[in-house]
Amino acid sequence: MCINLNVSQYYSYIQAGKWWYSISGEIKAKIEEARIKEIHHIVKNNLQIISSLISLQREKLKDTECVKALKEIQGRITSIALVHEELYRSPDLVTLDFSTYLERMIKYLLDFYRPEKNINLKLNVEKIFIGIDTAIPLGIILNELIHNSVDYAFPNKSEGEISVNLCEAENYNQYLKKFWGFRADSKCQNEKHFQYVLIIKDNGMGLPKEIDFKSTNSLGLQIVNLLVEQIEGCIEIETNKGTKFSIWFSDLRAYPKSH
């Protein structure tokens, strides 16, 4: 069989093929987007189910240390679940608005760990977007440090203040001067180029001076140090008029791990 096809007809068929290929690509992209959203939704729901099961188990226990340990695990699980919830809502499904996450997470933690205490919360956060590999470790770090403040900074009083700052690293000195009335040089600031700094400060009794927070028996601080190392960040602590942790970090999507 012989098929007669002139050049103009041949070109029109090619163009039609490109058009159908484009439509097919759009459909594939929509399917992939729906699949990723569903994964984030399922992960979040499964983590919430696990947290609920732990809560039920807590109610059956009488050992206060066991109850406390399970509650701490719940806080860590929730910090991960909220990351997936924010990613589910994210337009690109890859990065999340970490400032929004911080606000939701901190309010949850204060209600969860010590609802009976009247703790004043000061939030000064810049809008930044980071990926899941950075957000999950930071969420767990946040859980550990807020829990540490709530539990140990105000042991004998029901009132206190916790302030959280999140800013681009280049604005660090400006934030210190604006919100705390002083400037300070940071070893982490000079160590390498970081994109952001997260500062968590309380006006409580402060950590004992003899404690080396990088070599401690505290599980919470061990987790913090391990996760700061995981995101290739840098952490500093000050214990003047309370405790202040400064975590310097970059989004791992922008600065992939060297190893």
Secondary structure, DSSP 8 states (H G I E B T S, - for coil): ------HHHHHHHHHHHHHHHHHHHHHHHHHHHHHHHHHHHHHHHHHHHHHHHHHHHHHH---HHHHHHHHHHHHHHHHHHHHHHHHHHSSSSSEEEHHHHHHHHHHHHHHHH-TTSEEEEEEEE---EEEHHHHHHHHHHHHHHHHHIIIIISTT-SEEEEEEEEEEGGGHHHHHHHHHS-----HHHHHS--SEEEEEEE-SS---TT--TTS-S-HHHHHHHHHHHHTT-EEEEE-SSSEEEEEEE--TTTS----
